[in-house]
Amino acid sequence: MDYTEGKGWHDPRIVPYAPLELDPSCMVLHYGQAIFEGLKAYKTKNGEILLFRPEKNMERVNSSNDRLVIPRIDVDFGVKAIKELVRVDADWIPDAPGTSLYIRPFIIATDPYLGVRPSDTYKFIIILSPVGAYYKEGINPVKIYVESNYVRAVKGGLGYAKTVANYASSLKAQVEAKHAGYTQVLWLDGIEKKYIEEVGTMNVFFKINGEVITPALEGSILPGITRMSTIELLRKSGIPVTERKISIRELYDAHASGKLDEAFGTGTAAVISPIGEFNWNGASITVNEGKIGPVAAKVYETITGIQSGDLADTYGWTQKVL
Ligand code: PMP
């Protein structure tokens, strides 16, 4: 679908996957005016196809759009477009458990203009790709490198938007963490490098002294849909969750006093990733002997159960495509 200033969004269409033709001076290539989303379609045992809270992804599109000065897209229209496309490619979803169809909606600025200003034209595109099960042989805990040199976002910046620049700025830290033997980076706040923000592509949760804690949304972290769902389901199950500032020092102190019971990441790709180890400036700690804890296991079983249709969706989170 295209956007033209004065005309609005127009010409929605489904076309075969193919390279895009773009003007070399189109604005996205130079100024990064682009946003994207990621969600999955799941096939149930009886052949239905479900989406998990797709309206939340479209709402996040608009929040990212507002920050990047891209015109909004009607949420219902966006969800309808995703469903129509998934129907076309439904046969691509393999039957193996845990497999799904990854959906990547994105918007790029297409105006051919070599000056810094918002574009007058855009393209909203949705592409799909089948993906295998994230965990093939049981849930693996991840090893996390606490990043002290680079920062991902600061308040007032782009942190809460799902925009390309956030991922570009994270690459160097990610490469260095991988080189040191770690799976992902844990970002600290961009000013004091003191408070925990999020992991590369996940939000983070901790269970300390019986309390489930996750960093509050203060503008510099992505408001994850799995994060939101985790908070809702824990609260409904009678497990309180506190959204607040938590410093890396508090985490290490809790570990030292034997009170750090669990740490896990939440995100569309894995749903839940238990964190087995943190390394902060060379000091390494192990959480729950590197195993998944009961809170993370409960969230994982409930969310994946709802997504796969194995558990009744008492939350009204899924939408049927077929
Ligand atoms: N933080 C970042 C930076 C991410 O890229 C993602 C993945 N979209 C998340 C958190 C988790 O968000 P969600 O649960 O919506 O996938």
Residues whose N, C-alpha, C, O or C-beta is under 5 A from the ligand:
A	BS01	PMP	E198 V199 G200 T201 M202 N203 L222 P223 G224 I225 T226 R227 T266 G267 T268
